[in-house]
Amino acid sequence: MKNIAVAIFGPTAVGKTNLSIDITTSCGEIISVDSRQIYKYMDIGTAKPSIQELSKVKHHLIDIIMPDEKYAAGEFKRTSEKLIFEILNRNKIPFLVGGTGLYFSSLIRGMADIPEIKQDVKQYILDKWEEKGQLRMYSILQRVDNEYSQKIHGNDKQRTCRALEVFFSTGKNLSSYIKEGNTKSQIEYINIGLTLDRKELYDRIDSRVDQMLKNGFIEEVESLLKMGYDENCYAMKGIGYKEILLYLKSKISLDEAIYETKKNSRHYAKRQITWFKNMENTEWFDSHDKEKIKTYIFNKIGEKHS
C-alpha cells in the first residue's frame, strides 16, 4: 500500500479549515501546517480552529510550543513525517492543512542538509542587523538570494538573518540548498491549492480581523503581556499581535491598529498566493467547490492505490 497524504494550502481566510474538517471527519486526521498556530496562548490572533471544530477531527501540531520558542522548518518536517506514518498505520488519511509555504516546501520538495552555522557567524549577522537596520539587511538578502527574499516579509528578522547566515557561512544561498533538497520522498502528496476571487478574499480578511476583536483579541494580547511575552518575543511580531501591542503602548490608535492589521494581512495573503503558485503538481480549486474538491481527492487516492 502506498504512503499517500493530502496537502491543502492557500492564503489566509480562503476557507482551509472548514473545507478540511468537512472532508476529513470520517476518514482522516489533520496536521496543521501553520507557523503561528503552533504557539500556546495565541488562539484568537492566529485563527485556530474552535474547540467545536477540534472535537470533530483529530488535529496535530497546534499548541505545541511556548510563544518565546522557535520551530524551524526542518523540525516541522521530521515531526510531520513521523505523524503521517502514524496516521497511515491507523488506516486514516493524513491531511496537511495550512498556509505556511516554507513548511509545505520542506515536506513536499524536501530540504538539503545545511552545514551547521558557527556561533560567530550568527553573532556577526545580529551585530550587522543592529548596526544597519532591517531595510538595509533585507536589501543585502535581495542581492545575495533574491529568490528567497521574495518569499518572506522584509520585516521577518528570523528568516532574513537565517538566510544571510547560510550565505556568509557557506558561500551558497539558501535557495540553492532548498533546490538541492528536492529528493524523492517516501510519501506521495496530493496537492490541493485553494483560491478565491481577490475581492472576496480581502473582504473575508477584513471581516476576520473585525471578528477577532469582538472575540477578545485585545484581551488575549494583554494576557500575553502579563505572562512576560512582549514585543521582543518572536511570536508577538506576527501580524495582528504587533499592531495591537503598539496600540496598548499608546503608540497608535485602535483604528490605526485595525487598519494596519487588515492591510498587513492582505499583503501576507498576496505573498502566500505567490509562494503556492510555484508549488508544482498542484490542482487548483475555488474554495467554494467543496464537492468537486472531495471527488478529486478520493479519485486521486483510488488511482494511486490501483
HELIX and SHEET records of a PDB file:
HELIX    1   1 LYS A   16  THR A   24  1                                   9    
HELIX    2   2 ILE A   51  LYS A   56  1                                   6    
HELIX    3   3 ALA A   73  ASN A   89  1                                  17    
HELIX    4   4 GLY A  101  ILE A  108  1                                   8    
HELIX    5   5 GLN A  119  LYS A  132  1                                  14    
HELIX    6   6 GLN A  134  VAL A  144  1                                  11    
HELIX    7   7 ASN A  146  SER A  149  1                                   4    
HELIX    8   8 LYS A  157  THR A  170  1                                  14    
HELIX    9   9 LEU A  174  GLU A  180  1                                   7    
HELIX   10  10 ARG A  198  LYS A  214  1                                  17    
HELIX   11  11 PHE A  217  LYS A  226  1                                  10    
HELIX   12  12 TYR A  234  LYS A  237  5                                   4    
HELIX   13  13 TYR A  241  LEU A  248  1                                   8    
HELIX   14  14 LEU A  254  LYS A  277  1                                  24    
HELIX   15  15 LYS A  290  HIS A  305  1                                  16    
SHEET    1   A 6 HIS A  59  HIS A  60  0                                        
SHEET    2   A 6 GLY A  28  VAL A  33  1                                        
SHEET    3   A 6 ILE A  93  GLY A  98  1                                        
SHEET    4   A 6 ILE A   4  PHE A   9  1                                        
SHEET    5   A 6 GLU A 188  THR A 195  1                                        
SHEET    6   A 6 THR A 282  ASP A 286  1                                        
END                                                                             
